[in-house]
Amino acid sequence: MKNKLRQFLELYLAFLKIGAFTFGGGLAMMPIMQRELIEKRGWITEEELIDYFAIGQSTPGIIAVNVATFVGYKKLGWFGGIIGTLGVVTPSWVIIMLLAGAISSVDKYPLAQKALRGINVAVAALLTSVIVKFSKKTIKSFWNAFFMLLAFALIYFFKVQSVWIILAALVTGCLLTLYRQKKKLVVPENDDKSSGTQHATDSEKEDK
């Protein structure tokens, strides 16, 4: 029982740290999640983290919360998912409650405005780093690069809503997977037929 409670506490504190020291939203959390969850604790793999981000981005809700729920559930079941979620949202909730009264007066203080601009620049740098790392791990073929550029063009230049891009990518991925599976099944059948034909030819030669 004590060991279980220690695991829940460790899970909560890990996501509390992630939520407290990350600025810029869910994608900006990837570097610290990689360090805390993969390199430091070994709870998940890099492939799993990328999958969780992809699923979290495709499902309703905040991506950071979705990822925390996935990791917590994988680690300690349903209650682990709840603990991970609480851990990642606690810092934001506390800070927002403390600053809610002062938010409206930020425009009055030039120093606060400059601080926010500095944070925005840092967040942009973090997101750029995440995009580069994400691309290296996910773009492994010509078609991966093609669909990525196509999705970017549709969203950026033609203002297509991201939900349609996600749905289209989902359908395309399913169709490609089914096609490849069907192709793998056809090849062995052809090999079996070729082997049977060759065997029959060899038998005929022996009879002669």
SULQUIRA-V260102 format. One record per pair of residues at least 6 apart in sequence whose ideal C-beta (glycine too) atoms are under 8 Angstrom apart, sorted by sequence separation. I is the first residue (numbers start at 1). J is the second residue. D is the distance in Angstrom with one decimal. If there is no record, write none. Layout:
BEGIN
I:J:D + I:J:D
END
This chain:
BEGIN
22:28:5.8 + 37:43:5.0 + 38:44:6.2 + 57:63:5.4 + 74:80:7.7 + 106:112:4.9 + 107:113:7.1 + 138:144:6.6 + 139:145:5.2 + 154:160:4.2 + 22:29:4.6 + 37:44:5.5 + 38:45:6.8 + 56:63:4.3 + 59:66:5.8 + 73:80:5.8 + 76:83:7.0 + 106:113:6.9 + 155:162:6.1 + 38:46:6.0 + 44:52:7.5 + 56:64:7.7 + 72:80:4.0 + 73:81:3.7 + 56:65:8.0 + 72:81:4.2 + 75:84:7.6 + 139:148:6.2 + 22:32:5.6 + 53:63:6.8 + 56:66:3.4 + 72:82:7.1 + 106:116:7.3 + 155:165:6.2 + 18:29:6.0 + 21:32:6.3 + 38:49:6.5 + 55:66:7.1 + 56:67:4.7 + 70:81:7.4 + 72:83:5.6 + 73:84:7.7 + 154:165:6.2 + 34:46:7.0 + 37:49:6.9 + 69:81:4.5 + 72:84:2.6 + 68:81:8.0 + 69:82:7.9 + 71:84:5.7 + 72:85:6.6 + 135:148:7.4 + 18:32:5.4 + 52:66:7.6 + 53:67:6.1 + 56:70:7.0 + 151:165:5.0 + 17:32:7.9 + 18:33:6.0 + 34:49:6.4 + 52:67:4.7 + 55:70:7.0 + 69:84:6.0 + 33:49:6.4 + 68:84:4.1 + 69:85:5.0 + 68:85:5.2 + 18:36:5.9 + 49:67:7.8 + 52:70:4.5 + 151:169:7.0 + 17:36:6.6 + 30:49:7.3 + 52:71:6.7 + 68:87:6.8 + 65:85:5.6 + 68:88:4.1 + 14:36:5.6 + 147:169:6.9 + 14:37:7.1 + 30:53:6.6 + 65:88:6.2 + 64:88:5.6 + 65:89:6.3 + 147:172:7.2 + 27:53:7.4 + 48:74:7.7 + 14:41:6.9 + 26:53:7.4 + 44:71:6.1 + 43:71:6.5 + 26:56:6.8 + 44:74:6.7 + 26:57:7.7 + 43:74:7.5 + 43:75:5.6 + 33:67:7.1 + 37:71:6.3 + 29:64:5.3 + 26:62:6.4 + 27:63:7.0 + 25:62:7.9 + 26:63:3.1 + 25:63:7.2 + 26:64:4.0 + 29:67:7.5 + 25:64:6.9 + 26:66:7.9 + 26:67:6.8 + 22:64:7.7 + 19:64:7.3 + 18:64:7.9 + 18:68:7.7 + 15:68:5.2 + 15:71:7.9 + 15:72:7.4 + 11:72:5.9 + 11:75:6.0 + 11:76:6.2 + 7:75:7.6 + 8:76:6.5 + 15:83:7.9 + 19:87:6.6 + 7:76:6.0 + 11:80:6.0 + 15:84:5.0 + 18:87:7.7 + 19:88:4.2 + 15:85:7.9 + 18:88:6.0 + 19:89:6.5 + 8:79:7.3 + 12:83:5.1 + 15:86:7.9 + 16:87:4.5 + 19:90:6.4 + 20:91:3.9 + 8:80:7.1 + 11:83:5.2 + 12:84:7.6 + 15:87:3.1 + 16:88:7.4 + 19:91:4.2 + 11:84:5.8 + 14:87:6.9 + 15:88:4.3 + 19:92:6.1 + 12:86:6.7 + 13:87:7.0 + 16:90:5.7 + 8:83:5.3 + 12:87:4.3 + 16:91:6.5 + 11:87:6.8 + 53:134:7.7 + 50:134:6.9 + 50:137:5.8 + 50:138:6.3 + 47:137:7.7 + 46:137:6.4 + 28:123:5.9 + 31:126:6.7 + 23:119:5.8 + 24:122:7.8 + 25:123:8.0 + 28:126:4.4 + 31:129:6.5 + 23:122:6.8 + 24:123:3.4 + 28:127:5.8 + 31:130:6.7 + 23:123:5.4 + 27:127:5.8 + 30:130:4.7 + 24:126:5.6 + 28:130:6.6 + 31:133:7.7 + 23:126:7.6 + 24:127:6.2 + 27:130:5.1 + 30:133:7.2 + 30:134:7.3 + 58:166:5.0 + 57:166:7.5 + 58:170:7.3
END
